[in-house]
Amino acid sequence: MPKKPSGPRVAALVGPYLGGKTALLESLLFQCGAIPRKGARKDGTTVGDSSPESRARGSGTEVNVASAEYLGEKWTFLDCPGSIELLQESENALMVADAAVVVCESDVGRVLTMAPLLKFLDDLDIPHLLFVNKMDVSAGSVKETLDALQGLSRHPLVMREIPIREGDKVTGHVDLVSERAFRWTPGKISELIQIPDTVKPREAKARTEMLEALADFDDKLLEQLLEDVVPPPAAIYETLAKDLGESKVVPVFFGSADRDHGVRRLLKALRHEAPEVGAIARRLGVASGGGPAAAVFKTLHAGHTGKLSLVRVLAGDIAEGATLGGARIGGLLRLLGGKQEKTAKAAAGEVVALARTEGPATGQALTAAGVQAIANWPAKLAALFALAIHSEKREDDVKLTAVLAKLVEEDPSLSFGPNSDTGEFLLWGLGEMHLQIALDRLKQRFHIAVKAKRPQVPYKETIRKGVKQHARQKKQSGGHGEFGDVHVEIKPLPRGSGFTFTNSITGGAVPRQYIPAVEAGVRESLGRGPLGFPVVDLSVTLTDGQFHTVDSSDMAFKKAGALAMREGLPACQPVLLEPICHVEIAIPSDFTSKAQRLVSGRRGQILGFDTKPDWKGWDQVLALLPQAEMHDLIVELRSATLGVGTFAWRFDHLQELTGKHADQIITERQHMVAAQ
């Protein structure tokens, strides 16, 4: 029975780095006839990874959008980057996909790299399939890989095929629903063959397991199995489509994108079983009110077209010149990697770029009634790595902030701003590579070259004992001179108290109008103490002083207050304070001991560890860690945990630091101050 035509649909290709997503996109587009031949990454001719940043790294650095048709139905494929540092891109794209194709290899050693992605898909109940790629060259066990993946997935993985092996090579597959066998032929449609006798026992066992998994969600199918009634293929396909749409099961396919093996079968499964756009609108909670609606999942700032808002049309039709989200649509573009093609109209289900629309932002729904935030849109991922940056050319300083704001619009997991403690301008992201990509875009797309370095640690200093200090500012020249005389008492305060200024002046020794000037001088002097750092946790009391009726002024008393601090603080036993952060490290439990050693090796204090709530097989380690040890913590943590370890952090307290390490820091600070 012919399939009823579906409206335009979207499939997101996701998975870990080097899994073969870009190769799969090429194969899908080739099978659909969207490209005449497949491109090669080494030649820079692929539709995916088309940006200069992607080409330079040989891997995706942003979502690539490609539209195609398959058997008369429109499809958009979203090729998502595989790096954990670009996870925000993938999460945003997945929000508008009807189904995700999770691409991986048959390698049990790399299974853990998929944990954050599978957790995200499960938590949001996004329908997803698994495509085990590179089967033509993989020596790994499919069963062991799937068993390990099942440990990460909340939903059952349901094999839709089993491989046909000849010796050590996979040469084809058996479809477990139709029970038909196919031999793979490079560059051609797979050849229909008889199921080999050696495969029949495995096929029967795998088919029974597939049906039993589906029967857990279908009482009628369970009844048939209990009565030894073989359900017809049409009924099984219908059940698979229903269960996938409700994100109850994860169908598993395999093949080789490089050789086009198994890709046509994957396309057919998507065509028959992936849900349609109405399910996305419900999942996002967007009500169109009977008119058009669209969800913005990506923002781009292109040179010649200006700002582009990539949207999934959720309802109705949108056309060039129409008003949506309170703004006029300046143009509509269909995308095929880096290529853009104008179109007059887009229907529900399609993905297009809205040109010259300044208002919309990623994570917003645009309707005829206006703009609304999508409530369950992925939160901005917390920053883990920073660089201090400044423009190579002074004339670019004014443009830098505006251009960085555009990059943040494109990638919300970036952030920037001045550090009030050190005065440096910081760029924050999810890792070193993440920030290098951003800096490359600054230079290549916006022509702003910047220099980057490791940020300074915001050390402070405080005092251990109090003193009484007298200071006099006296200057005589032609006309009025300067005279201000103060007595102050400097005392240490408990950690975290900050600074307080009081006065106990009696008898008008210092006129009331000059007291704020004394305080101003005192506060100004705290910006750089004897050790070279801001001074905190002390009190200063103005106890006495003198004034001159002619030569005294606000400036004279301000200078006197500052002089009292400069002369008094060195006698207060100044001590260096180091910022300490509270860190929650999240890692698979197999790596907990490595994380603990990592903390100990960075002068950290382990507070304890426990299972990570709602993360099967994961632990979290709680620790206190000096901020000076956190700059490249995420780099080393990922290196030790197959790339999946992460952490959350916050400032906790300031702690005294003495000894050789403190002496080295103070010496370096003094050299830096002298060079200014």
N, C-alpha and C positions, 0 to 999 in steps of 0.2 A: 504494500500500500504506500503510495507516494507521501512524502512528508509535507505537511502544511507549511507554507513559507513563513519564516520568522522575520521579525523586524531587525534592524541593525543591532548587532551585538558587539561586545568588547571582551577580549581575553587578555589578561596580563601575564607576561612571561617573567617569572621570578625564580630566584635560586642563588646559590653561592657563586662566588667568583670562579671562573674557569669551568663552569658547568656546561656551557655551550648554548646559552640563551640566544646570543646574536646569530649563531649558526642555525638555530632552530627558526628564528625569525626569517632568515634568508630562505630556508627551505619552505616555510609556510607561504611566504609571498610568491615563491617560484611555483609551488603547487597551485596557488590561486590564479596564476597568470599575471600577477601585479608587476613582476619584473621578468625580463626575457631570459636572464641567466643569473645565477647566484654570484654574489660578490665574495671577495676573500679579504679577511682582516689584514693579512700581510700586505695586500695591495692597496688598502684603504678604500675599497670599493663596496663595502657593505652598506646596506640601508641603515642598520643600527650602528651605534658608536660612530656617528658621523661628525661629531664636533672635533675641533682641534685638540681639546683636552683628552677626549677619548682615544683619538688616533695616537697621540703621544704616549699613552699609557697601555694601549692594547686592551682596554676594557671600558665598559660603560661608565660614564660619569653623570648621566642624567637619563630621564625617561625618554625613549624614542617612540614616536607615534607613527604607525603605518596603516593605511587603509587599503582594503582589498575586497574582492568578491569571490565567493565560493559557491558554486552551484546555484547562482542567482540570488544569493543572500549576502548582505553587506557585513563586513567584519572590520573591526579596528583592533590591531595588536599593539599592546603597550610593552615594550622591551625595557625592563627595569634594571638598574645597576645592581651588581652582585655584592659590592663591598658593604660591610656592616657600617662603614662611616657615611654611607649614602642611603641609609635605611629610610630616612624621612621621605625621600623621593619615591621609594617603592610603596611605602604605606599610603601616601596620598593617592598614588595611581590605583592601588588595589581598592580604594573606596568606591571607585566608579566602574569597576570591572564586573561583568556578569559571572565570570569564572576566572580563576587563576590556574595557570599551568606551572607547577613547581618542577623545575628542571634540575636534575642531579645526576651524578654518576653512580655506578655500582661499586661503591667504595665505602666499606663500613667505617673506615678510619676518618672519613670526612662528614659523617652523618651529623655530628654535633653542630657543624656550621649552619645547619638548617633550623636549629632550635628556636631562635627568636622569631624567624619568619613563620614557622608552623604555629607557634604560640599566638602570634598576631592573627593569623587566619582563623584559628579555632576560637579565639576570644570574640571575634566579630562575626563568626558564622559566615565567613565568605566562602562560597563554593569553590573547591579546588580539586584539581587532578594532579597526579604525579606522572612525570615523563622521565623514565630512567634512560639517560642519553649515553652515547658512546659505547653502545653494546658491541660494536664491531671490533673494538680494541680493548675492551675491559676484560680483565681476568678475575674480577671480583665476583663474589657470590650474590646473586639477586636476592636469594632468600635471607642471607645474613643481613644484607643492607635493609631489606624491608622489615625484618624483625627489629633492627635497631631503630628504624624510623617509626615503627609502631610505638616504641617506647616514648617517642616525643609527641605523638599525635593523640589528641583526645578522641578522634573519630577513627573507626576501623578502616585500614587500608584494604581495598578490595581489588585483587588481581583481576584484570580484564583479559589478560593474555598470559601465555607461558612461552618461553623461548624454545625454539628448536635448535639443538646443538648438534654439530657434526665435529666430533673430536673436541678441540678447545674453542672452536668458533661457533658463534651464534649466526645461523643462516636464515632464520625466519621465525614465525610465531604461529600460535594457534589461538584463534579468537574463542574465548570460553563461552560466549553467549551463542553464537552461530555454530560453534564447533567446526569451523573451517580453518584449514591450515594454509599458510602462505610462505613461499620462498622469496627472500629478498633478492632483487636484481638491481645492481647499481644503475641509477639513471633511468630506470623504467618502473612501471607499475608492478607490484609484487605478483608473483605467479601463484595461482590457486593450485594446491597439490593435495594429495591424500594425507591424512594424519599418519605420520610414521608409526609403525608398531611399537617402537621403543619409547614413543612419547605418550601413547594412549593411557597407560596407568597414571602418569603424572597429570595428564589432562583431566581424567575422570575425577581424581582426588581434588585438583584445584577448582574444578567446576562446582563440585559439591561444597567446598569451603566458601566459594563466592555466593552460592545460593543460600547457604546457612547464614552468612553475614547479612544478606539482604532480608532474610526472613525475620531477623530481629526487629525490623521496622515495618513488617507487612504480615498481618495475621493470615490473610488468604494464602500467601506464599508459604507460610509456615504450615498451614493445614495441608497444602498439597505435598509438601516434603514429608510430613508425617504419614501421609497415605501413599507414599511412593509414587505420586503423580508427577510426571515431568512437565513443568510449565513451558508453554511455547515461547520461542525467542521474543515475540512481540511483547508479551507480558513482562518478560525480564527487562527489556529495553525501557519499557514504561516505568517500571519500578526504579531502575537506575537513574532515569531522568528526574523522577520525583525526589529520590534520596539525595542526589547531587544538588538539586535546587534548594533543598532544605538543609544542606550541609550536614547530612547525617553520615555519609560515607566519603571516602577518598578513592576514586577509581585509579588504578595503576596501569600505565602503558609503558612500553619501552621501545627503543629503536636507536637510530643513528642519524642525527640531523645533518652531519656532513655528507652522508651518502643517501639522504632522503628515505631511509628505512623507517617504517612505522609512522611517518609524518602524516601521510594521507589518512591512515586509520585514526590518528589523533584528531585530525580535522573533522572527520565524520562523526566522531564521538562528541566533539564540541557542537557541531551542527545539530545533532539530534537531542542532546541532553543539557546543554547550557541553558540556564533560564534567560528570560528577556528583561528589558529595561524596567518594567513595572516593579520587579522585585527590588531593583536598586533604589527607586524612589521611596519605596516603603522602608527599606533598610536605613536610608538616610533621613527619613522622617520629613521629606519635602512634599508639601501639598501645593499643587499648581493652581488650584481653584478653577480648573477647567481651561486654563490658558497655558501658554508655553512656560517651561521651566528648564533650567540648566544648572549643573554643579561645576564650579571651578576647581580643578584639581592640580593645575600647574600654571605658573606665571612665567613669562619669558620677556626679556627686553632685547629685541632685535634691532640692529642698526637702522635698516631702511624702513621697517614697518612699525617701529616704536614698540609699545607694550602689547604683548599678545596674552590673552587669557584662554588657556586650553580648557574646554568644557565638555561635559557629557550632557547631551540634550536628554532630559528626563521625561518631558511631556510636550506635546504639540510640535509645531514647526517654528523655527526661528529664521528670519530673513535679514539680509543686508538692509540697513536703513530703519529697521524696526526698533522699538524701544523695549528694553529688557533690563530689569533691575534698576529702573530709573535712569538709564543712560541709553543713548542711541548707539546701535551697532554700526561701527564704521566700515566693517567688512568681515567676510567669512572666508576662512582658508581651510582646505583639507591638507593633511600632512602625509608625506612619505619620507620618513627620516628627516634629512635636512632640506628637502624640497617642499615648496608650498604651491598650492594651486587654488585660485579663487573659485568660489562657488556662490550661487545666489541664495541658496536655501539649504537648511539642514533639518532632517526629520528626527523624531524621537528615537533615541538609541544611538545616534551618530556622535562621533567625536570630531569637533572642529575647533579652530582657533578664532576667537573674536579679536579683530584688529582695531587698534586705536580706541580702546576702552580703558579709561584711566581709573575708574572707580573700583571694579571688582577685585577681590583678593582670593587667594587660595583658601578653600574651606568654606566658601560662601555659596548659597543658592540664589540664583537670579530668577525672579518671576515677574509677571506683569504687575504685581502689587508692590514690588520693591526688592530689597536685598535682605536675606536672613542668614545668620550664622548656622551652620550645620552642627547640631548639638553633639553628635558622637564622632566628629572629625578627630583624627589622631592629634594628640597633644604635641606641642613642640618638644623635641627631644632635648634633654639637658646637655649643656655644653661641658666638654671634658678636656679640651686642649685649647691653649691660647698662644698667640704670637703678638709681640709688640711691633707695630708697623708704623712707617711714615713714608711719605712720598719722596721719591728720588729728586723730583723737581719741585721747588717751593711753589711754583705757580699752580701745581696740581692739588695743593692742600685744600683749596676751597671746593674743588670738584670731588675729592675723595669721599667725603661723607655722603654726598648725594648718590654717588655711584654704588657705594656699599649698601645704601638703603635699597637700591634696585636688586642687588644680589640677595639681600635678605628676603625681598618679595619673592624671588625665584626659589630660594631655599630657606625656609623658616628656621632650620636648625642652625643657621649662622646667626651671629649677633656681634655687635661692636660697640665701642664707647670708651671714654677716658677712664683710667683708674685714678680715683681721687687721691689715693695714698702715694702713688709713685709718679703721677703725671703722665704716664705712658698711655698711648692710644692702643687698645687691645682689640684683636679680632679673635672671636671664639667660635669653635666648631666641635665636631665629633672625633677629630683625630688629625694627625699631621697631614695625611694625604688630602683630607677634606679641605684643609686650609690652603694647601698648595694648589689645588684645583681652583679655589676662589681667587688666589693671587694671579694664576694664569689667566683667568677670565678678565680680571682687572686690566692686565697688560694687553691681551690679544683683542678683546672686544671693545674695551673702553679706553685703551691707550694710556693707562696710568700705571707706571712702574713704581713699585714700592720696595723698600727694604724691610726685612723682617728679622727679628731676633727673639731669643728667649726672654720672657717678661721678668722684670725685677720682682723679688719677693718683698711684700710690704712689711718689712721689719719695723719695729718700734723700739723705743727705749724708755726706761723709767728710772726712778731713784730709790735707793734703799734707806736713806736716812735724811733727816731734815736739817736745814741750816737757817740762820738769820743773816740777811745780807743787806748792806747799805750801798747805795749807788747815787752818784751825783753827776748830772749832765750840766756842765758849765762851759759856756763859750762866749767870749767877749769880742766884739768887732765894732766897726763904726755903726752907730745907731743902737737899736735894741739888740741885746745879747740873748743867750739861752740859759735858763736856770731851772733846774728841776731836781729835787732831792727826795729820795724815797728810802724807807726801811721796809723790807718785806721778810716774811717768814715762809719758807718753802718746806712742805711736808709731803711724805709719800701717802698715797691712798691705796685701799685694797684693789686688787686686780679687777679691771672692768669698770672702775668708778669714773674714769675719764678725767676731766679737769674742772676745778671749781676756783672761783676768785671771790674773795670777800675783803672787806676793809673794816678796821677797828679804829679808825682815825677819831681822835677827840680834840676838841679845842680849835679846830680849823687849821691844824698843822699843814694839811694839804686841802686847799679849797675844793668844795664838792664838784665844781665844774671840771676839775682836772683828773678826778678819779677814773672816769671812763677811758681817758687817754693812757693812764698807767696800765689799766687792764688790757688795752689794745696792744701796748708794747710787750706786755708779758705774753699774751696769746701769740703774737707774731714770732716771738723768739722760740716758741715751742715747736715750730715747723722743722727746726733742725737743732738737735741737742748736741752735747759734747761728743757723742759717738757718731753723729752725722745723720741721725734718724729722728722722726717726729717723737716728741716726748708726751707720754700719757700717764694717767693715774697719779696725779699729784694735786695738791692744793697750794694756792698762794694767797697770803693775807697781807694787805697793806696796813702796817702798824703805825708808821710815823713818817715824818718828812718835813721839808721846808719849802717855802716859795718866796719869790721876789715880786714885788708889786709891779715892776716894770718889765723885767726880763723873763718872767715865767710865762709859759704858753702850753697849749695842748701838745705841740710837737716836742717841747722840752721834756715834759713829763712822760710822753710816750717813749722817748729815747732813754730816759732814766729807768723806766720799767724794764725795757729790753736789756739794758746794761746790767741791771741787778740780776737778771736770769742768766746772762752769759757768764757773769762772774760767780754766781752762786751754784749753778747746776753742777759744774765739775767737782765741787766739794760734797755733793750729795750721793756719792758712790753710784754713778750711773751704771745701768746694766742693760744688756741687749734683750729684747723681747721677740720671740719667734712666733709667728701665727701657726696655730695648730688647727687642723681640720678634722671634723667627724666624717668618716668615710664608711659607706655601705657597699661592699664589693659583692657582686652577684656572679657566681660561676657554677658550672656543672660540678656535682659533688666529687667527680673523679679528680678535679683540680683544686679542691679545697686546701690541701696541704701546700700546694705550690703558691696559692694566694697568701697563705699565712707566712710562708718563708719570704715572699716578696715584701710584705709589710715589715717584717722584722729586719730585713736587709736595708730598709729605708728609714731606720730609726723610729719605726712606728710602734704603737702599743696596741696589742690585740685585746679587744674588750669581750670577745666571744663570737660564737658562730652558731647558726641554726639553719633549719631548712627554710628555703625561700617560699613564702606563702604563695600558693596557687601556681607554683612552678615545679612540676614533677621532676625529681632527680637533680634539683639545683639547691645550692646552699647560699647563704649570705654571711659574709664575715664582717663584723663591726670592728672598727679600729679608730685610733687617733693617730694622725699622720702629720708631720711638719709640712707646711705648704711648700717649702723649698724642695721637698721630695716628690711633689705631685705633678710637675710639669710633663714628664713623659711616662707617668704611671700607666696611662691607658695603652701606650705603645707596648710596654713590657707585659702588661696583663693580657692583652690580646695575643701576643706572641706565645705566651705560656698556656693559652686555653683555646687553641685552634681558631682564634679570632672572635670568640663569642663573649668573653668575659667583659664586664662593664662595671661601673660604679656610680653612685650618687654621693655628693659631698656638700658640705656647708662649713662655714667658719665656726669654730667652737670656742677657742680662747687664745689668749697670749700667754706664753710660757717663757720663763727666764732661760737664757742660753749663755753658758760660760765655757771657758776652755779654749783649746786651739781652734775649734771650728768658729767660735764667736770672734776670736782675734782675727782670723782670716777674713771674715765678713766685714769687720770694722775697718781693717786695712784697705780692703777693696773699695769700700765706701769712701774712705778718705781720699784715695787716689782719684776716684770718679769726681768727687766734689772739687778737688784741686784742678782737674782738667776742664771744668766748666767755665 
